[in-house]
Amino acid sequence: MSYEKAVFPGSFDPITIGHLDIVKRGIKIFDEIIIAIGDNTDKNICSQKKKE
């Protein structure tokens, strides 16, 4: 039996219900999920930061 590993990369800025749904579904499929958070300087600032 093989060990199944997945990598889920993204800036997650902001994290959404869709992101969480992908992780929840992935937990049922893979033995391990690595969530790789990156910094995307080309992306607009998140709506929360805009409100401030």
MMTF fields as JSON, N, C-alpha, C and O atoms, coordinates in Angstrom:
{
  "mmtfVersion": "1.0.0",
  "mmtfProducer": "UNKNOWN",
  "numBonds": 207,
  "numAtoms": 208,
  "numGroups": 52,
  "numChains": 1,
  "numModels": 1,
  "chainsPerModel": [1],
  "groupsPerChain": [52],
  "chainIdList": ["A"],
  "bondAtomList": [4, 2, 8, 6, 12, 10, 16, 14, 20, 18, 24, 22, 28, 26, 32, 30, 36, 34, 40, 38, 44, 42, 48, 46, 52, 50, 56, 54, 60, 58, 64, 62, 68, 66, 72, 70, 76, 74, 80, 78, 84, 82, 88, 86, 92, 90, 96, 94, 100, 98, 104, 102, 108, 106, 112, 110, 116, 114, 120, 118, 124, 122, 128, 126, 132, 130, 136, 134, 140, 138, 144, 142, 148, 146, 152, 150, 156, 154, 160, 158, 164, 162, 168, 166, 172, 170, 176, 174, 180, 178, 184, 182, 188, 186, 192, 190, 196, 194, 200, 198, 204, 202],
  "bondOrderList": [1, 1, 1, 1, 1, 1, 1, 1, 1, 1, 1, 1, 1, 1, 1, 1, 1, 1, 1, 1, 1, 1, 1, 1, 1, 1, 1, 1, 1, 1, 1, 1, 1, 1, 1, 1, 1, 1, 1, 1, 1, 1, 1, 1, 1, 1, 1, 1, 1, 1, 1],
  "groupList": [{"groupName": "MET", "atomNameList": ["N", "CA", "C", "O"], "elementList": ["N", "C", "C", "O"], "formalChargeList": [0, 0, 0, 0], "bondAtomList": [1, 0, 2, 1, 3, 2], "bondOrderList": [1, 1, 2], "singleLetterCode": "M", "chemCompType": "L-PEPTIDE LINKING"}, {"groupName": "SER", "atomNameList": ["N", "CA", "C", "O"], "elementList": ["N", "C", "C", "O"], "formalChargeList": [0, 0, 0, 0], "bondAtomList": [1, 0, 2, 1, 3, 2], "bondOrderList": [1, 1, 2], "singleLetterCode": "S", "chemCompType": "L-PEPTIDE LINKING"}, {"groupName": "TYR", "atomNameList": ["N", "CA", "C", "O"], "elementList": ["N", "C", "C", "O"], "formalChargeList": [0, 0, 0, 0], "bondAtomList": [1, 0, 2, 1, 3, 2], "bondOrderList": [1, 1, 2], "singleLetterCode": "Y", "chemCompType": "L-PEPTIDE LINKING"}, {"groupName": "GLU", "atomNameList": ["N", "CA", "C", "O"], "elementList": ["N", "C", "C", "O"], "formalChargeList": [0, 0, 0, 0], "bondAtomList": [1, 0, 2, 1, 3, 2], "bondOrderList": [1, 1, 2], "singleLetterCode": "E", "chemCompType": "L-PEPTIDE LINKING"}, {"groupName": "LYS", "atomNameList": ["N", "CA", "C", "O"], "elementList": ["N", "C", "C", "O"], "formalChargeList": [0, 0, 0, 0], "bondAtomList": [1, 0, 2, 1, 3, 2], "bondOrderList": [1, 1, 2], "singleLetterCode": "K", "chemCompType": "L-PEPTIDE LINKING"}, {"groupName": "ALA", "atomNameList": ["N", "CA", "C", "O"], "elementList": ["N", "C", "C", "O"], "formalChargeList": [0, 0, 0, 0], "bondAtomList": [1, 0, 2, 1, 3, 2], "bondOrderList": [1, 1, 2], "singleLetterCode": "A", "chemCompType": "L-PEPTIDE LINKING"}, {"groupName": "VAL", "atomNameList": ["N", "CA", "C", "O"], "elementList": ["N", "C", "C", "O"], "formalChargeList": [0, 0, 0, 0], "bondAtomList": [1, 0, 2, 1, 3, 2], "bondOrderList": [1, 1, 2], "singleLetterCode": "V", "chemCompType": "L-PEPTIDE LINKING"}, {"groupName": "PHE", "atomNameList": ["N", "CA", "C", "O"], "elementList": ["N", "C", "C", "O"], "formalChargeList": [0, 0, 0, 0], "bondAtomList": [1, 0, 2, 1, 3, 2], "bondOrderList": [1, 1, 2], "singleLetterCode": "F", "chemCompType": "L-PEPTIDE LINKING"}, {"groupName": "PRO", "atomNameList": ["N", "CA", "C", "O"], "elementList": ["N", "C", "C", "O"], "formalChargeList": [0, 0, 0, 0], "bondAtomList": [1, 0, 2, 1, 3, 2], "bondOrderList": [1, 1, 2], "singleLetterCode": "P", "chemCompType": "L-PEPTIDE LINKING"}, {"groupName": "GLY", "atomNameList": ["N", "CA", "C", "O"], "elementList": ["N", "C", "C", "O"], "formalChargeList": [0, 0, 0, 0], "bondAtomList": [1, 0, 2, 1, 3, 2], "bondOrderList": [1, 1, 2], "singleLetterCode": "G", "chemCompType": "PEPTIDE LINKING"}, {"groupName": "ASP", "atomNameList": ["N", "CA", "C", "O"], "elementList": ["N", "C", "C", "O"], "formalChargeList": [0, 0, 0, 0], "bondAtomList": [1, 0, 2, 1, 3, 2], "bondOrderList": [1, 1, 2], "singleLetterCode": "D", "chemCompType": "L-PEPTIDE LINKING"}, {"groupName": "ILE", "atomNameList": ["N", "CA", "C", "O"], "elementList": ["N", "C", "C", "O"], "formalChargeList": [0, 0, 0, 0], "bondAtomList": [1, 0, 2, 1, 3, 2], "bondOrderList": [1, 1, 2], "singleLetterCode": "I", "chemCompType": "L-PEPTIDE LINKING"}, {"groupName": "THR", "atomNameList": ["N", "CA", "C", "O"], "elementList": ["N", "C", "C", "O"], "formalChargeList": [0, 0, 0, 0], "bondAtomList": [1, 0, 2, 1, 3, 2], "bondOrderList": [1, 1, 2], "singleLetterCode": "T", "chemCompType": "L-PEPTIDE LINKING"}, {"groupName": "HIS", "atomNameList": ["N", "CA", "C", "O"], "elementList": ["N", "C", "C", "O"], "formalChargeList": [0, 0, 0, 0], "bondAtomList": [1, 0, 2, 1, 3, 2], "bondOrderList": [1, 1, 2], "singleLetterCode": "H", "chemCompType": "L-PEPTIDE LINKING"}, {"groupName": "LEU", "atomNameList": ["N", "CA", "C", "O"], "elementList": ["N", "C", "C", "O"], "formalChargeList": [0, 0, 0, 0], "bondAtomList": [1, 0, 2, 1, 3, 2], "bondOrderList": [1, 1, 2], "singleLetterCode": "L", "chemCompType": "L-PEPTIDE LINKING"}, {"groupName": "ARG", "atomNameList": ["N", "CA", "C", "O"], "elementList": ["N", "C", "C", "O"], "formalChargeList": [0, 0, 0, 0], "bondAtomList": [1, 0, 2, 1, 3, 2], "bondOrderList": [1, 1, 2], "singleLetterCode": "R", "chemCompType": "L-PEPTIDE LINKING"}, {"groupName": "ASN", "atomNameList": ["N", "CA", "C", "O"], "elementList": ["N", "C", "C", "O"], "formalChargeList": [0, 0, 0, 0], "bondAtomList": [1, 0, 2, 1, 3, 2], "bondOrderList": [1, 1, 2], "singleLetterCode": "N", "chemCompType": "L-PEPTIDE LINKING"}, {"groupName": "CYS", "atomNameList": ["N", "CA", "C", "O"], "elementList": ["N", "C", "C", "O"], "formalChargeList": [0, 0, 0, 0], "bondAtomList": [1, 0, 2, 1, 3, 2], "bondOrderList": [1, 1, 2], "singleLetterCode": "C", "chemCompType": "L-PEPTIDE LINKING"}, {"groupName": "GLN", "atomNameList": ["N", "CA", "C", "O"], "elementList": ["N", "C", "C", "O"], "formalChargeList": [0, 0, 0, 0], "bondAtomList": [1, 0, 2, 1, 3, 2], "bondOrderList": [1, 1, 2], "singleLetterCode": "Q", "chemCompType": "L-PEPTIDE LINKING"}],
  "groupTypeList": [0, 1, 2, 3, 4, 5, 6, 7, 8, 9, 1, 7, 10, 8, 11, 12, 11, 9, 13, 14, 10, 11, 6, 4, 15, 9, 11, 4, 11, 7, 10, 3, 11, 11, 11, 5, 11, 9, 10, 16, 12, 10, 4, 16, 11, 17, 1, 18, 4, 4, 4, 3],
  "groupIdList": [1, 2, 3, 4, 5, 6, 7, 8, 9, 10, 11, 12, 13, 14, 15, 16, 17, 18, 19, 20, 21, 22, 23, 24, 25, 26, 27, 28, 29, 30, 31, 32, 33, 34, 35, 36, 37, 38, 39, 40, 41, 42, 43, 44, 45, 46, 47, 48, 49, 50, 51, 52],
  "secStructList": [7, 7, 7, 7, 3, 3, 3, 3, 3, 3, 7, 7, 6, 6, 7, 7, 2, 2, 2, 2, 2, 2, 2, 2, 2, 2, 2, 2, 2, 7, 1, 3, 3, 3, 3, 3, 3, 7, 7, 7, 6, 6, 1, 7, 7, 7, 2, 2, 2, 2, 2, 7],
  "xCoordList": [0.845, 0.0, 0.889, 1.854, 0.568, 1.389, 0.848, -0.334, 1.753, 1.417, 1.126, 1.995, -0.074, -0.503, -0.375, -0.946, 0.386, 0.623, 0.161, 0.366, -0.464, -0.908, -0.336, -0.119, -0.094, 0.351, -0.714, -1.118, -1.165, -2.18, -1.548, -1.547, -1.009, -0.367, -1.34, -2.341, -1.046, -1.861, -1.432, -0.648, -1.964, -1.69, -2.743, -2.488, -3.923, -5.002, -5.262, -5.415, -5.307, -5.492, -6.692, -6.563, -7.836, -8.164, -8.477, -8.778, -8.403, -8.826, -10.347, -11.049, -10.841, -12.273, -12.89, -12.185, -14.2, -14.918, -14.5, -14.411, -14.245, -13.795, -12.455, -12.266, -11.52, -10.225, -10.421, -9.85, -11.232, -11.472, -12.162, -11.872, -13.066, -13.769, -12.796, -12.902, -11.857, -10.86, -10.038, -9.778, -9.628, -8.849, -9.685, -9.196, -10.935, -11.803, -12.001, -11.975, -12.201, -12.369, -11.053, -11.043, -9.942, -8.636, -8.243, -7.566, -8.662, -8.356, -8.908, -8.314, -10.032, -10.657, -9.938, -10.093, -9.152, -8.501, -7.024, -6.521, -6.326, -4.881, -4.505, -5.259, -3.325, -2.799, -2.24, -2.259, -1.75, -1.152, -1.425, -1.341, -1.751, -1.918, -0.978, -1.025, -0.133, 0.762, 0.131, -0.1, -0.144, -0.709, 0.455, 1.024, 0.792, 1.942, 1.45, 0.856, 1.702, 1.243, 2.354, 3.467, 2.015, 2.982, 2.544, 1.394, 3.47, 3.199, 3.14, 4.142, 1.988, 1.804, 1.766, 0.722, 2.889, 2.968, 2.205, 1.914, 1.878, 1.112, -0.386, -1.142, -0.818, -2.239, -2.681, -1.934, -3.896, -4.454, -4.593, -4.763, -4.52, -4.683, -6.097, -7.035, -6.236, -7.538, -8.553, -8.188, -9.805, -10.88, -10.836, -11.215, -10.383, -10.291, -9.299, -9.567, -8.163, -7.166, -7.679, -7.335, -8.5, -9.051, -9.976, -10.048, -10.697, -11.654, -10.959, -11.538, -9.721, -8.986, -8.52, -7.89],
  "yCoordList": [-1.182, 0.0, 1.243, 1.317, 2.206, 3.41, 4.532, 4.582, 5.415, 6.584, 7.727, 8.118, 8.261, 9.317, 10.681, 10.927, 11.566, 12.906, 13.928, 13.73, 15.023, 16.094, 17.419, 17.626, 18.316, 19.67, 20.629, 20.554, 21.528, 22.517, 23.9, 24.457, 24.464, 25.772, 26.919, 26.764, 28.06, 29.251, 30.371, 30.174, 31.562, 32.688, 32.754, 33.306, 32.19, 32.111, 33.47, 33.57, 34.498, 35.865, 36.498, 37.137, 36.319, 35.666, 34.186, 33.766, 33.419, 32.019, 32.011, 32.811, 31.11, 31.085, 29.748, 28.791, 29.698, 28.442, 27.411, 26.22, 27.868, 26.966, 26.323, 25.132, 27.103, 26.548, 25.461, 24.374, 25.771, 24.813, 23.558, 22.456, 23.716, 22.572, 21.648, 20.426, 22.218, 21.403, 20.593, 19.412, 21.218, 20.508, 19.401, 18.286, 19.695, 18.684, 17.484, 16.342, 17.737, 16.629, 15.884, 14.663, 16.625, 16.008, 15.09, 14.084, 15.426, 14.595, 13.181, 12.213, 13.068, 11.757, 10.951, 9.732, 11.625, 10.97, 10.681, 9.627, 11.613, 11.522, 11.217, 11.507, 10.628, 10.345, 11.608, 11.748, 12.511, 13.75, 14.871, 14.663, 16.061, 17.242, 18.324, 18.698, 18.81, 19.911, 21.18, 21.284, 22.131, 23.411, 24.394, 24.796, 24.77, 25.64, 27.066, 27.382, 27.918, 29.304, 30.165, 30.224, 30.832, 31.694, 33.143, 33.45, 34.02, 35.451, 35.895, 35.826, 36.344, 36.811, 38.336, 38.928, 38.965, 40.424, 41.097, 42.291, 40.344, 40.901, 40.917, 41.561, 40.216, 40.118, 41.355, 41.877, 41.816, 42.943, 42.576, 41.405, 43.581, 43.307, 42.803, 43.139, 42.0, 41.398, 42.452, 43.551, 42.103, 43.047, 43.524, 44.662, 42.686, 43.083, 44.239, 45.191, 44.16, 45.219, 46.497, 47.592, 46.375, 47.545, 48.329, 49.555, 47.613, 48.248, 49.111, 50.083, 48.767, 49.471, 50.801, 51.504],
  "zCoordList": [0.0, 0.0, 0.0, 0.76, -0.84, -0.951, -0.066, 0.275, 0.284, 1.1, 0.143, -0.637, 0.192, -0.73, -0.067, 0.996, -0.713, -0.188, -1.228, -2.426, -0.773, -1.671, -1.195, -0.001, -2.151, -1.837, -2.352, -3.513, -1.489, -1.841, -1.686, -0.588, -2.779, -2.694, -2.92, -3.62, -2.331, -2.553, -1.635, -0.707, -1.912, -1.014, 0.094, 1.164, -0.164, 0.823, 1.48, 2.697, 0.658, 1.151, 0.469, -0.575, 1.059, 2.329, 2.106, 0.989, 3.166, 3.08, 2.921, 3.539, 2.097, 1.805, 2.189, 2.507, 2.155, 2.397, 1.353, 1.653, 0.133, -0.93, -0.618, -0.866, -0.075, 0.326, 1.385, 1.29, 2.389, 3.473, 2.957, 3.421, 2.006, 1.428, 0.701, 0.81, -0.033, -0.736, 0.261, 0.034, 1.364, 2.381, 3.022, 3.199, 3.371, 3.992, 3.075, 3.534, 1.773, 0.831, 0.629, 0.472, 0.633, 0.448, 1.588, 1.372, 2.803, 3.973, 3.795, 4.271, 3.118, 2.896, 1.815, 1.745, 0.974, -0.161, 0.097, -0.292, 0.752, 0.924, 2.368, 3.297, 2.537, 3.869, 4.525, 5.748, 3.701, 4.209, 3.213, 2.002, 3.722, 2.884, 3.408, 4.58, 2.521, 2.855, 2.297, 1.092, 3.158, 2.73, 2.652, 3.667, 1.416, 1.167, 0.957, -0.073, 1.937, 1.877, 1.296, 1.819, 0.194, -0.471, -0.415, -0.1, -0.721, -0.744, -2.198, -2.91, -2.637, -4.002, -3.978, -3.703, -4.263, -4.2, -5.334, -5.258, -6.388, -7.506, -7.233, -7.96, -6.194, -5.877, -5.096, -4.268, -5.367, -4.618, -3.154, -2.815, -2.279, -0.854, -0.589, -1.311, 0.445, 0.737, 1.176, 1.592, 1.076, 1.382, 2.83, 3.108, 3.755, 5.159, 5.312, 6.045, 4.63, 4.723, 4.078, 4.522, 3.032, 2.364, 3.287, 3.203, 4.183, 5.083, 6.123, 6.61, 6.469, 7.533, 7.125, 7.916]
}
